Amino acid sequence: LFLTLAMCLFLPLSTQVKGPKIGVIGLSKGAEVALAMGTFLEEIAAAVCINGATSMNGASLHFHDINIPAVPYLTEAILINEIGLMSSFNVMGDPLDSVHEVSAIPVEKAQGHILLVAGEADQSLNSKKFAEMALGRAKKFGRTNCSLLH
């Protein structure tokens, strides 16, 4: 709530902010937050979401009358390689799994522009598949304000 108030109420008052609306950029888990903000906050003109999920993962979203349940992390899917580095690629599960449907951030409700950026070789999660699903959802509802860069 504090972040929302700061971004939507105080930032537009700054002399460095040029318009009545603002843009947000998020990376990884921050991309999930940026997408939710771009979807539900009318003060957000654009959201850039880089290598993130497009459904709520690990933590549910509760904002006013909006409640989106989270897909729990699959901690048993964490892999440690031979040099001790952790791979979390499968921790969010398969984006095509129906469990993600109820947890999907409804990008079709976004009033501003949404840019989804997905790296083809992302090793944290299948960000390209998540982004493709969100883009498909927006198109299904006739929305043209969502695009994908990969």
Backbone hydrogen bonds, N-H to C=O, Kabsch-Sander energy under -0.5 kcal/mol:
donor,donor_aa,acceptor,acceptor_aa,energy
5,L,1,L,-2.5
6,A,2,F,-2.8
7,M,3,L,-2.6
8,C,4,T,-2.7
9,L,5,L,-2.4
10,F,5,L,-1.1
10,F,6,A,-0.6
11,L,6,A,-2.1
13,L,10,F,-1.1
14,S,10,F,-0.5
14,S,11,L,-1.9
17,V,14,S,-1.2
18,K,16,Q,-0.5
22,I,43,E,-2.3
24,V,46,A,-2.2
26,G,48,V,-2.5
28,S,50,I,-2.5
30,G,27,L,-1.9
31,A,28,S,-0.9
32,E,28,S,-1.1
33,V,29,K,-1.6
34,A,30,G,-2.8
35,L,31,A,-2.5
36,A,32,E,-2.0
37,M,33,V,-2.5
38,G,34,A,-2.8
39,T,35,L,-1.6
40,F,36,A,-2.4
41,L,37,M,-2.4
42,E,40,F,-0.6
44,I,41,L,-1.6
45,A,22,I,-3.1
45,A,43,E,-0.6
46,A,22,I,-0.9
47,A,113,H,-2.4
48,V,24,V,-2.8
49,C,47,A,-0.6
49,C,115,L,-3.1
50,I,26,G,-3.1
50,I,48,V,-0.6
51,N,49,C,-0.6
51,N,117,V,-3.5
56,M,103,S,-2.9
58,G,71,V,-2.5
59,A,57,N,-0.7
61,L,68,I,-2.6
62,H,60,S,-0.6
63,F,66,I,-2.4
66,I,63,F,-2.8
68,I,61,L,-2.5
71,V,56,M,-2.5
74,L,91,V,-3.3
75,T,73,Y,-1.2
77,A,74,L,-2.5
78,I,75,T,-1.6
79,L,87,S,-2.1
81,N,79,L,-0.5
81,N,85,L,-2.8
84,G,81,N,-1.9
87,S,79,L,-3.3
88,S,86,M,-0.5
89,F,123,Q,-0.5
91,V,88,S,-1.7
93,G,90,N,-1.5
97,D,94,D,-2.0
100,H,97,D,-2.0
101,E,98,S,-1.4
102,V,98,S,-0.6
104,A,100,H,-0.6
104,A,101,E,-1.1
105,I,54,T,-2.5
107,V,105,I,-2.2
109,K,106,P,-2.5
110,A,107,V,-1.7
111,Q,38,G,-0.6
112,G,38,G,-0.7
113,H,45,A,-2.4
114,I,145,N,-3.1
115,L,47,A,-3.0
116,L,114,I,-0.6
116,L,147,S,-3.0
117,V,49,C,-3.1
117,V,115,L,-0.6
118,A,116,L,-0.5
118,A,149,L,-2.4
122,D,119,G,-1.3
127,S,125,L,-2.2
130,F,126,N,-2.2
131,A,127,S,-2.6
132,E,128,K,-2.6
133,M,129,K,-2.1
134,A,130,F,-2.1
135,L,131,A,-2.6
136,G,132,E,-2.4
137,R,133,M,-2.1
138,A,134,A,-2.4
139,K,135,L,-2.5
140,K,136,G,-2.3
141,F,137,R,-1.2
142,G,139,K,-2.1
143,R,138,A,-2.7
147,S,114,I,-2.5
149,L,116,L,-3.0
